[in-house]
Amino acid sequence: MDVTNPGDEPAPSTKRHRPNTPITKGPSVDDFTPTTMTLDAFNQLSRNQKKKILRQELWDQRSGEFREKQRAKRSVLRKRHKQRVRLGEVPAKRKLDEQERSGHKIIIDMDFDDKMHDTEIKSICSQLVRCYSTNRHGPLFVDLHITKLHERCRARFDKAIADHTEWPESRIKFHDTELLDVFGTDKLVYLTADSPNEITELDTQKVYVVGGLVDKNRYKRLTLDKAEQMG
């Protein structure tokens, strides 16, 4: 199995700080008129009970307003996107039969579950979703394979990304086996920034492996050592 360096990693993105949000004081129970009961019944409650009713009604009101705003926002965005598609500013979403197969094969090696914090587990799972989305909607698609999901990644997908079981295997294929059980080592090329070797072009006869790991550079040579151990 070959081990190569895919090149310099992209520079980390800079965080955008949210501006300070002014804090406003809500209505008092003394001035509040409930909508779920009569005012006489409301006035007979204790002050703590009144506050509970107030909070619940405000929550229901604001959550309803929020949902309406979100629906209106999505409607505007859909109309804007359709207009941009008509003007040729953005490409329309492609159907599966409109994409072309590139012939390249990529494996994301998910054998690093125990090396990541919980927030990093969420991050790597989100990155897998983006990989699928890109492979699903681009003009070309690769044969994308995901090796066995372990405890926390499996739980994350089953709970938060449950619809992954409906994704077409032609665009992403989940395996219940480890890396070496999917392809033989003679075809594998493990891409790692720790390798001194570099590649300048891709070979459709090779299978390229990327480590499914978010670690903020805590583990040096982790994927390189694994690649060398596999031979």
N, C-alpha and C positions, 0 to 999 in steps of 0.2 A: 504494500500500500504506500502510495506517495503522500508526502506531507508538504504542503506549500503555504506560502504567505500570500493572501489575497491582496496585499498592498496596505497602504496607510489607512488607518481607521478614520472615519469622519470626525471632525471636531465636535465636541459636545455642544448641544444647543444651549443658548442662554435663556434663563427663566424670565418671564415677564411678570412683574409685580402688579397685583391688583391695587388700584388707587383706594384710598381710604373711603369707606362708606359711612355716611352720616347715620347716627342712631336716632330713631324717632320713638317717642313714648306712645304706647297704645292707649285705648280708651280705659276709663276707670269703671269698676262695677257700679259705682254710684250713678253714672250717667248712661249706663248700658241698658238697652231695651232688647230683650231676647226675642227670637223668632220661633223657638221651639216650645215655648210655654207662655202662659199669661204673665203679665207684669206682677199681678198680685201673688201668684205662686212663686215667682222669682224672688220677690221681696221677703217671703217667709223663710227662705233658705239661709243657712249660715254664710258668713263671708267667704269661707274657703270653698263651699259648694258653688257660690256665685262665681268665684274666680274660675272654677273648673268648667262651668257652663260657658263662661266668657271665652276661655281659651279654646274650647272645642268648637264653638260657633265661628270664632275668628279663623281657626284652622280650616274648617270646612269651606268658609267663604274664600279664603286666600288660595287654597289648593284648587278650588274650582276656577277661580280667576286665572291661576297659573296655567292650568290645563288648557283653558280657552286661548290664552296668549300663545302657548306652545303650538296648538293646532293652527292658529292663524299664521304663526311664523313659518311652520312647515309648508303651509299652503303657498305662502309668498315665495319661499325658496324653490318649491317645485315648479311654479310658474316661471320664475326667473331662470331656472335651469333649462326648462323646455325652450324658452326663448333663445338662450345662448346656444342650445343645440341646433335650432333652426338657422341661426346666424352663422353656424360653423365655428363658433368660438371654442366650444368643447365637444369632444366626441360623444356620441350616444353610447349607452351601455351595450355591450355586445352579448349576444346569446352564445351558448356553448358551441353551437355548430358554426358560428361566425369566427371563432378563434382558430389560429393555426398552431399546430404542435411544433415546438422548437427542436425537439429531439434531445434536449439536455435533461439530465436526471440529478435531482438534489435531495439529500437526506438531511433532516434536522435531528441531530442526536440528542435525545431527551434524557440521557442517563446522568443528570446532574441535579436531581431534585433535592438531595440532601445537602447541597452546597449553597443553597439560596435562602435568603430571608423570605418571609411571607409576602412583603411588598414586591420582591423580585420575582416571586412565583406569579403574582398577578401581571407583572410587566412582561415576562416571557410568554405567558398565555395570550396576552393582548397582541404581542408581536406575531404569534402564530396566526391569529385571526387576520392581521393585516397582510401576512404572506398569502393566505388563502384568497383574500379579497383582491389583491393585486393579480394573482394568478388566474382568478376567475374572470376579471374584467379587462385585462390587457389584450393587445392585438395578438400576442404570442403567449403560450403557456408552457411550463416545464412539467416534467413528471415529479411531483413534490411528494416526498415520503416523510412521515413522522414516526420515529421509532417509539417503542413502548413508553406510555405515560406512566410515571410512578405516582406515589401516594397523593401528594398535594396538588400536583398538576392535574392528575386524573380527577380529583375532587373538584378542583376549580372548573374544569371543563364540564363535568357532569352537573354542577350546580348553576354556574353563571353563563355557560355557553352550551346549553343542552342541545341546541339545534345543530351542533356540529355533526351529529349522527346522520343528518339529512344532506350534508354537503356531498356533492358528486365525487366519487373516488377518482375520476379522470382528472380532477384538479387538486385534490389532496387526499392522500391515503394514509390512514392511521394503522400502524402495525401493533400487534400484541406481543411482538418479539423484539429482541435487542438488535443492535446495529449489524453484527456479523451474521445474524440469521436472515437478513434481508438480501444482501449481496455479498459475493465473495470478495476477499481482500485484494485480489488482483485487479479489480476494477475501481477500488476506492481511492479517492484523493481527499485527504482531510485538510480543509482550509483553516489555518490558524495563524494568527499574527506573530506567534513565537517561532515560526519556521524560518530558516534562512533562505529557503527556496521560494521562487516566485514564478507565477505563470502569466503568460501574456495573451493566451487565447484558450477557449474552452474546447474540449473534445467530447463529441457526442457518444463516444465509446466508453467514456469514464463516468463514474458516479461521484459527485462532489458532496462532501459531508461538512456540515456546519454545526458547531457545538451549540445546543440549545441552553444557553447559560447567560444569566445576568448577574454579574458579581462585582461590578465597579473595580475591576482589576485587582481583586484580592488574591486570586489564585494565579500565580505565574506558572506557565508551562503545563497547565492542567490538561488542555486538549492535546498539546504536543506529546506529553508523556503517555496519554492514552493511545494516541495514534502509533507511537513507537512500540508500545506493549502489544498492540494488535498485529504488528509486523507490516 
